[in-house]
Amino acid sequence: MGDFWSHCFSTLAGEYPVEQVKAWIEPLDFVAFDEEVGILTISAQNPIKLKWAKESYSDRIKAIAEAWYQRDDIQVDIVLAGTRAARLAIKTPAVTTPTAPKVEREAVPSAAKIAVESVAAADSGSKSTKLQEAVEQARLAAAVAQAKKQQNQANTPQSSSATFSDIDTADISIDTSSFGEEITLPNIHIQSVDADQLVAELNSQNSYEKSNLLKELSFENLVEGRSNALVVTAAKKIIDDYSEGEGGELSYNPFYIYGATGLGKTHVMHAMGNAILRKKPGLRIRYIHANEYFTSMVDSIKRKANDEWQRDYLNLDLLLIDDIQFFSGKERTQLEFFHLFERMVRENKQIVITSDTYPRQLQDMNARLTTRFDSGLAVSVEPPELELRVAILHKKAEEHREFNLLDESAYFIAKHVRSNVRELEGALTKVIAYAGFYGNKELTIEICRDALKDLLSASIGQITIENIQKTVAEYYKIKVSDMQSKRRHRTVVVPRHIAMYLAKELTQKSLNEIADSFGGRDHSTVLSAVKKITQERMRDQELNHRLRVLEQSLKG
């Protein structure tokens, strides 16, 4: 089949312009050809390329295929990569791997209406906690055992309740050795409720425990504003995908969130996982930091258990991986993750990734990965705007109701702490601690100024034109002297214009003073550069992200 696709690609490449071939034809992939029904399946990487391929190349591919296979009944089906349609065409067998213990529906028949209620533990001494744990184990084991017993006695009238002694103890194993003495377990009473609910609760608890998710991070306590609106909207669209039944196409896969540290990327990731797990309690979800993924892989290799480790990840339904930039320079880790990524996307399993930078700017990262990271939806989280910073402070202050954060005080803090949410919350914590030490309950501007005087003095006068020129030169890998030179090459002109723009935005210097710092240029040159960068920033997302990074770096 590879011979056919090579022939087809070569034919199309000879009929269309090079730019069109690279942009639209080269990304298409051969999926399968079903000789029995004559269906040729091709995949496209995203909905836009899918629509274009169907409209522009479908008929031509059909003609090439009919000539190649010498039949006139071929149908061309172009599908979205990673969707159920693509998987069905490939006919890849499902991975069957050992998974964590799960309560099977068959173990608790729908006819059996059961639940278990434990009587309070008799021992109130030091052993009470362990004893209660043993009681809980007995409670769950008794539920399953009683269900099996009822299944075997379907025609026998059941009493409304039974004690633990009525259950077949062969089905129940409880370790009481840690109690240090022989004990008598309290009676466990069984009464009638819905077995379906019990199974769902057990599976939900099992899924959550293995997900590494933090329950306290949700969309309910995430403050939304312009800087994170797009990320939150996209995240909620993905959550909605899990309400549309099995096999539905995922809106954005992968979903790549990037931005500087402390802006709430991890919060969004956990909030997504928690929301999806509430919709699909039995779903296999895992949150993991990229560095932890790396160390667990190394450990599996040392233990000669890499196959088992791989199967564990291949068996997931949703992977949330944080700070992917930690894979930089780790070739084996990148290779392992590439294969996992390909498999999950192909099987329509969601991947969510966070990073500190845009996919193509990741350093020492295999190009196969960076292009795939950019194949779904890549969205940046920006430093919070003033209004959002104020809202975040008020939200955080709600955790300390004994203190009253005045509006003008929240504005004062937000105006001086601009880089990220983490520093913003840290500043408020410092103010509250300071106020509490002196017995003040009202957080006034005076208290804020006194509590944050070290932070405020450090930020005053920190940004200079020389500092801006050095920072921009390092970022774009040019010489600082190029800022004052007469060179007109684009690799120098663009950074120079950006440095002029930042000098105007972040310092109090006049246009003439800025012009003098850039090799004695005319003030009109600076004005032109500022206008140009301002306009381009509004329509160029990547430039806007770079400027945000530079601004945050300069502001500390």
N, C-alpha and C positions, 0 to 999 in steps of 0.2 A: 504494500500500500504506500510505503514511503516513495517508491519509484513513481507512482502516479502523482503524488503531491509535488514532487520535485519537477516533474514534467509540466504539471498545471501551473506551478509558480513561474517557471521559466517562460511558459507561453504568455502568461499575463504580464510578466515583466517586460516582454518585448512589445507589448501592445499599448502600454500606458506610460506616462511620463515618470521619470525616476523619483521625483518628489512624491507623486501619488502612490507609487509602489511602496516606498519606505513608510509612508504615513498610514496607508490603509490596507495594502495587500500583504505586506511582510508580517504584520502582527496576527494575521489569520492562521489558525492551526487546523490541521487535519485531525479529526476525531475518530471516525470509523466509516466503513462502507459495508452495509448489509446486503450481501449478494442475493439473498433470498427475495427480498422485497424491492431491491434497487434503490435504497435510500443512502445518499452520501451526506454525512454529517460533518460540518465545519464549525469551528467555534471562533467567536470574536471576544475581545477582552473587556469591552464595556458597551452599554446600550447605544451610544452614539455610533461606534464603529459597527455594531450589529446592524443598525438601521441602514447605514451607508452601504454596507456589504450586500444586504438583501436587495437594495434598490439598484446598485450599480454593477455588481459582479455575479449575482446568482445565475442569470441566464447564460452568461459566458462560461462559468464553471460547469454548468450542466452540459453545454455543447462539448466542452473539452472532455468531460467524463464519459459521455456517450461514445465519442470517437475512440477513447482509450479502451473502454470495456466492450466496445462493439455491441451496444444494445441501445434501444431508443426509449426506454421506460424509466430512466433514472430521475429521481427527485432529489433536489439539493435542499438540505435543511440546515440553515445557519442558526446556531444557538449561542446563548451567552455562556462563556466559560465558567465552570464551577457550578452550574445549575443542575437541577435534577435531570433535565433533558439531556445534558451532556453526559452525565453519569450513566444514564440508561443506554446511551449510544455506545459508550465504552464497554458496558457490561462488566465492570470491575467487580469481583466478588467482595462482599463486605468483610471487613476485618473482624475475625472472631478471636478475641483475646480475653484472658482471665480478667475480670473486673472486681471492684470492691464488692463485698457481700451486699446483695440487694434482696429485699423481700419481694418474691415473685407473686403475681396476682393469683396464680393457680394454687398457691399455698393457703390462701384464705378465700374459699369459695363464696360467691355472691349470696348464696343461700344462708351462709353463716353470718349472723349479726352478733358481733362480739366486741368486747373491749375489756380492759382489765383495770380494776381499781385496787390499789394497794392500801392495806390498813396501816396506820401510822406505826413506825418501828417502836418496839417496846423498850429498846435500850436508849437512854438519853445521855449516856456517858461519852467517853472519848471515841468509842467505836461507832457512834450513831451515824456519822457521814458515810463510812464504808458500808455499814449495814443498810442504809437507805439505798446506796448504789446497788447492793445485792438484791434488794427488794425490787428495784426498777428492772434489773436483768430478769428476775423471775416474772415480773409483770408482763414483759414483752414475750418471753419464752412461753409463758402460760397461754398467751393469746393465740400464738401459732399452734401450739399443741392442742388447745381446745377446738380450734377450727378444724384441724385434721380429724379429731375425734368425732366432731359433729358431721364431717363429711362421710365418715365410715358408718355413721348411725343415722343416715338421712331419714329413715322411716321410724326412728324411735323418738317419742316425745322427749323434749329436753326440759329440764327444770330451769326456772328463771335465773338461778345463780348456782355456782359451784365453788368449792374451796380449793385451795392449792393441792390438797391431798387427793382430790378427785382426778387430777391431771396425770397422764402417763409421764412419770418423772424421767423416763429414758430419753424424752425429747428435751429435757432441761438440764443445763450444766451451769452450776453456780459455784464460783470459787470463794470459799469462806476461810481459807487457810490463813489469810492475813489478819484475822481477828484474834489469833493467839489462844483461843479456847473454843470449845464446842459451843455452838449457839443454836437456837431454834428460830427458824425463819417465821415471821408472822404469817397469818393466813392471807391468801390473795383471793379476793372475791371477783367473780366474772359475772358481768351483767350485759344485757342486750343493747348494742349500738351498731352502727354501720361498719362492716369490715373494710369497705372501700376507703373510708376515711382513715382508718388505722394504717392501711397499707400506704396511702398517700403521705401521711405524716412521717412514717418511718423512712420512706424513700427521700422525702424532702430534707429531713434531718441528716441523712447520710450524705446527700448531695452537697448540702451547705457546709458540713464539716470538712469536706475534701476540696472545697472551692478556694480557700484562703481569703474569702471576701470579708470585708469589715462592714458589719451591719449598720454601724453608725454613719457611714458615708452614703448619702442618698440624695436624690434630686430635691427632696423636701428641705434639706438644709444647705443646698447649694445656691448662693446668691447669683442671679443671672443679670447680665448687662450686655452692652454692645460688644465688649471684648471677647465674650465667650458664647454669644448668642448662636452663631453658626454651628459650633461644636455641640451645644446642647440640643439644637434642633435635629441635627443629623443623628445624634445618639438616640433620641426619642423615636426617630423614624425606624432605626434598627430594632428597637424594643417592640415597636408596632408590628414588625415582620413576624415576630413570634406569636402574634395573635391571629395570624391568617392561616393557621393549619399547617400540617406537615407538608414538606416538599416545595413550599413557596420560595420564590427567588428572593435572595437577600439584596437589599437596596445598595449597600456599600460594603464591598468585601475585597480587600481589607479596609478597615477604617483606621486611618493613620492620623493621630493627634500630635502636633508638635508645638513647641514653645519653650521659653526659658523655665528654669526651676521655680517652684513655688507659685505657679499660676492656676493650679487646680486640675491638672491633667489626670492625676491619680484618683482624685475625688470623682471625676466624671466616669472613669473606668469602673470603679467599685459600684457607683450608683447604677451603671448599666447592668452589671452582673447581678446585683440585688434585685433590680426590677424584673429582669428576665427570669431569674430563679423563682420569683413569686408567680409569674405566669406559667412557667414550666417547672414544677417542683422536682421532677426526676432528671432534669437535664444535667449532663456532666460538664461543669464549668470549672475553669481554673484561672485564678489570677497568680501571676508569678513575675518577679523582677528578673530582668535579663541576666543579671549577675548570678542570681540563684539558679536560673536555668543552666547557666554555664557550669557552676560548681556541682550541680546534681548530675550533669552529663559526665563530668570528669570522675565523679564518685562511682557512677555505673560502670565506667570503663575499668576502673581499678578493681571493682568487684566482679568483673567479667559478666556483667548483667546488662549490657547495653541494649540487647534485643528486647529485654523486658521493659527497660526504660522507654525505648521507642514506642513499644506497643501501648504503654500507659498514655502517652501523649496522642497517639493516633486514635485512641478510643474516645477522646474528648469531643464534645459538641460545640464548645465555645472556648476560645483561648484569649486571655487578656494578658499581654506581655508588656511590661513597663520598662522604659529607658533602654530601648533597643540599641542605643549608641554604645552600650557596654560590650556589644559584640565586636567592636572595632578591633581589627588585627587578629581576631580569633578564627582562623580559617576553618578548623574542624567544626566549631560550634555553628558557624555560618552555613556550612554544608549540611549539617544535621537539620538546622532550622529550615533551610531551603526545601528539603524533601518533605518535612512536616507541613510547611506552608503550601506547597503544591498539592499535597494530598487533601488537606482540609478544604482548600478553595475548590478543588475539583469535586469534592463531596458535599459542597454547599454548606460548609461549617464556618461559622463566623470567626474572624480573627480581628482583634483590636490591638493596636500598637501605639505606644507613646515614645516620643523622642524629643531631644532638645533642639533639633534642627530639621529642615526640609529633607525629604528622602535623598535627593541628588547631592546634598551637601554633606552627607555622612562620610566621615573619613575612614579609609582602610576598610571599606565594606564592598563585598562582591557586587558587581554591576547587575548580576541576575537578581539579587535581592532588592537593590534600590529601585530598579524599574518595576518590580512587582509591588513594592510598597506604594508606588505612585499610580498603580493600575486601578485602584479603587477610588477612595476619596481621602485626600490629604487636606486637613484643615488646621489652621494655626489658632492657638490661644494667645491673645495679646495681653500685655500688662493692663490691669484694670484702669478704666477711665475714672476721673474724679468722682462722678456720681456713684459708680459701682463701689469705689473704695469706701465712701461714706456709708453706703448700705451694708457693706461687709462688716464695718466697725460696729454698727448698730446691732447687726445680727449676732456678732460675737459678744457684745455687751449684754445680750439677753441671758447669757449663761451666768452673769454676775448681777442678779437683780437687786442686790443690796446697794449697788452703785448706780448713779444716774449720769449717763453720758450725754452731755448737752450737745445740741446740734452744731453749735459753733466750735466745740471742742473736737467733734468728729471731723469737721471740715478742716480744722487746723492740723490734725494728725494726717489726714488723707492728702493734704497739700504738700506735706514734707516727706511722706513715705510713699514713694510712687512705683517702686520696682516690682514688688510681687505681694501676693496675699499673705505668704508666710511671715514676711517682715512686718507687714501691716498688723497682723494679729499679735505678733511679738511686741510691737510698740504699745499696743493697747494693754497687754498683760503687764508690761513694765509700768505704765501709768496707774493701773489698778493697784499694783503692789505698792507703789509709792504713796498713793492716796490712803490705802489701808494702813500703812505704817504710821501715818500722821493723823489717822482717825477721821479722814474726810470721806464723805459719801457722795459728794457732788464733784464730778470730774470737770473742773473749769479749765479754761485756756491756760491760766497761770500754773495750775498743777501739771498740765501736759507739758508746758514749756520747761518747768523745773525737772520733771521726770525724764524728759528726752533731750536735755541740754547737750549731752555728749554727741548724740546722733545729729542734732541740728548744727552744732559747730563744725562737725566733720563734713557736712554737705555744703556749707557756705564757702564759696570761692573755690570749690574743688575743680570745676569745669573751666578749662582755659582753651584758647584756640590751639595752643601748642599740644595740649593733651588730646584734643579732637583730631588734629592732623596725625599724631602718632598712632592713635587707636584705629583710625580709618586706614592708614597705610599698612598697619599690621594685618588688619582684616582682609584687605585686598592684595596683600603680599607685594607691595611696591615700596620704594624708598621714600622716607619722609621728605627728602630734598625734591622729589618729584612734585610735591605740593606747590613749591615756589618756582619750579622750572617752566620753560616755555614749550615743553613737549606737548604735541597735540594728538598723540595716539590715544585711542579709545580706552585702553587699559589704564591710562593715567587720567584722562579727562573726566571719566565718570566718577572715580573716587574723589577727585579734586572738587567736583561740583557737589558731591554728597557732603564733603567736609565743610564747604562754604555754607550749605544749607543748615547743617547742624550747628555751626558757629552762630548763625543768625537766630536759630531756635533756642539754643541752650545758654547763650551768653548775653550780656548787656552791651556788647560792643556795637558800634555804629558800622554802617556799610563801608565807610572809608577806612576804619580801623581794620575791619576784616580783610578788605582789599589789600592793604599794606602788608598784612601777614601772609598773603599768598603771592609774594614776589612783586609787590608794588603795582598790582593791577588796578584798573579803574573800578570805581564803585558800581558802575553799570554792569560790569561783568559778574559781580557778585549777585546783583539783583536779578539778572537773567538766569543765573544758575539756580537761585532759590525758587524762582517761578517754575522753571523746568522740572526740578525734582518734586516740587509740590504737586504739579499736575500728573507726573508719571506715577507718583506714589498712590494716587487715588485709583488708578486703573491697573497697576501692576502689583499683584499680590506678593510675588517673590521679593520685589524691591521693598515693599512695605514691611515685610518680615525682616529683611536685612537691616532696615533703618531702626526697627524696634529693638533688634539685638544690639546695635551700636548705641542707641539711646540708653538702654538698660545698663550696658557695660560702662558708659560714661557716668551714669548716675549712681553706680555702685549698688 
